[in-house]
Amino acid sequence: MQFRQNLKSWQELLIHAKDMKKQNIKDLFSENTERFNDFSLKVPAFLFDYSKNLITERTMKGLFTLARDCQLEQWREKMFNGERINTTEDRSVLHVALRDRSTKPFILDGENLTDKVNQALIQIKAFTEKVRMGQWLGYSGKRIKDVVNIGVGGSNLGPQMVTEALKQYSDNSVNVHYVSNVDGNQIADVLRPLDPERTLFIISSKTFTTTETMTNANTAMNWLVSAAFDQTAVSKHFVAVSANKENAGNFGIDNENIFDIWDWVGGRFSLWSAIGLPIALDLGFDKFIELLEGAHEIDLHFKNAPLEENAPVIMALLSLWNCTFLGSQSQAILPYDQPLHKLTAYLQQAEMESNGKSVNWYGEEVGYSTVPSIWGEIGINGQHAFYQYLHQSNNVVPADFIGSVKSITSVQGHHDTLMANFFAQMEALMSGVNEQQVREDLKAKGRTQEYIDKVAPHKVHKGNRPTNAILLDQISAKSLGSLIALYEHKIFSQGILLQICSFDQWGVELGKGLAINILDALKTNTELDNRDSSTTGLINYYKCKGR
Ligand SMILES: O=P(O)(O)OC[C@H]1O[C@](O)(CO)[C@@H](O)[C@@H]1O
């Protein structure tokens, strides 16, 4: 067992981090006029500028050495070859196979995955075209107008984020809606304006056991059946995406309308599979393929580019540097492109469910900070809400700024204003402004000495806050596919560097189990044994007041 802290490269980076904490990014720019060229990369679909991090050439050299000591390249190979790198669940991790459209056979456990993937795509194409062209008819013979995707986590966030991002490209053949929350308010709001005769439900659940999804699915079924007065209407209005065909069949969904998903595709990496049905329904199959192609382009980049020119690897190394070595606890994702308004929520699951863990591959406490908490908002809205904290709090929050050279909106006259903020905020976070500059500025503005003395300390921005810039040419299905895959491979690389099992999610199980237990007690009105007084007190209060 080779623990990360025992690696010489890790130890050297710890020492180097102590020195770097005394440095200032702004000074590093003054010392090296080529810094932007040295620390930026042009990848198909986007420019990645990481020069505004607290790094030097030595830092990067040390980080690449660490990556090699961690055998990142070999692990990358293992993933692409289908080795069972999801060790705690004994599974391969092959979402990359979903977007590899070559016809070359890929054999896993005696089965040709290429055939499976291509068959699934044929099924997705046939189904989505039938619905979009008005050939899929509801129980009363009417064409489908609205599609409701019922699913949660990975069975919701990816498709929703993508259809929101690409809605400018939708031809509105159907309207796509999402229900993820077990709170009945959401499904009530979604169903209120819909016509049962013209509504199709996709029950998206890899396991087909998730309580929230099953509760919503049953409500949707009752809504339909109470309008149709006919239980057999279910097969005309429900399809499923699931690995659990038995449960989906028992629900009343015809076998040919159950789309497969496999155990080598993790929920949070599944939008490329039939979980992406809402994407193909909303945008058409060709756009869905463009999305896959964009992702595949980054798969090839990740697989083939040397570590020094590999964007996902560099992103992972920087996150490790900022969090584990420099001590940041959180990371902001700040899209300056309204279409990406669901990206942060999507990445919260992708990154935090993957790497938000504290034991290593051998089940030992890692003894270092793993990943930061991910949060954020559309940049402009964030500027008027929490950027105060980014600029002046004691906590340094490294941030990813994501923008586009061209906007996809036809509205003119906004994009330069938006992007001026994109550039300015990164500059301000890095450069800051010291007290002397503040004082001189106030003096030049004719302020009194008393005012200057009072206000100057409050106007200081310490700066030295790291940011990455990801600048897309324009939001499109292809560039979005690339952007998502960039983060997926970053997450994979980070897991390897941290020696963490990125593809399980045991941390969600405890709460789920307790909720099932409590729900039973609520339904049967029984007392719960062995609970702490707070849990018991809260439940009793709820029972007394609510019933
Ligand atoms: O698709 P399913 O099986 O309903 O699971 C939904 C989500 O629930 C989780 O298991 C976490 O609770 C996620 O990993 C997953 O994306």
Ligand as a Chemical Component Dictionary entry (heavy atoms), coordinates in Angstrom:
data_LIG
# 
_chem_comp.id                   LIG 
_chem_comp.type                 NON-POLYMER 
_chem_comp.pdbx_formal_charge   0 
_chem_comp.three_letter_code    LIG 
# 
loop_
_chem_comp_atom.comp_id 
_chem_comp_atom.atom_id 
_chem_comp_atom.alt_atom_id 
_chem_comp_atom.type_symbol 
_chem_comp_atom.charge 
_chem_comp_atom.model_Cartn_x 
_chem_comp_atom.model_Cartn_y 
_chem_comp_atom.model_Cartn_z 
_chem_comp_atom.pdbx_ordinal 
LIG O1 O1 O 0 -31.631 6.453 -10.784 1  
LIG P1 P1 P 0 -31.957 6.066 -9.366  2  
LIG O2 O2 O 0 -31.642 4.639 -9.081  3  
LIG O3 O3 O 0 -33.393 6.388 -9.040  4  
LIG O4 O4 O 0 -31.032 6.915 -8.407  5  
LIG C1 C1 C 0 -31.100 8.309 -8.387  6  
LIG C2 C2 C 0 -29.941 8.948 -7.659  7  
LIG O5 O5 O 0 -29.890 8.508 -6.330  8  
LIG C3 C3 C 0 -28.556 8.329 -5.911  9  
LIG O6 O6 O 0 -28.330 6.984 -5.752  10 
LIG C4 C4 C 0 -28.235 9.071 -4.630  11 
LIG O7 O7 O 0 -29.245 9.030 -3.729  12 
LIG C5 C5 C 0 -27.720 8.904 -7.045  13 
LIG O8 O8 O 0 -26.467 8.388 -7.118  14 
LIG C6 C6 C 0 -28.582 8.643 -8.216  15 
LIG O9 O9 O 0 -28.211 9.457 -9.285  16 
# 
loop_
_chem_comp_bond.comp_id 
_chem_comp_bond.atom_id_1 
_chem_comp_bond.atom_id_2 
_chem_comp_bond.value_order 
_chem_comp_bond.pdbx_ordinal 
LIG O1 P1 DOUB 1  
LIG P1 O2 SING 2  
LIG P1 O3 SING 3  
LIG P1 O4 SING 4  
LIG O4 C1 SING 5  
LIG C1 C2 SING 6  
LIG C2 O5 SING 7  
LIG C2 C6 SING 8  
LIG O5 C3 SING 9  
LIG C3 O6 SING 10 
LIG C3 C4 SING 11 
LIG C3 C5 SING 12 
LIG C4 O7 SING 13 
LIG C5 O8 SING 14 
LIG C5 C6 SING 15 
LIG C6 O9 SING 16 
# 
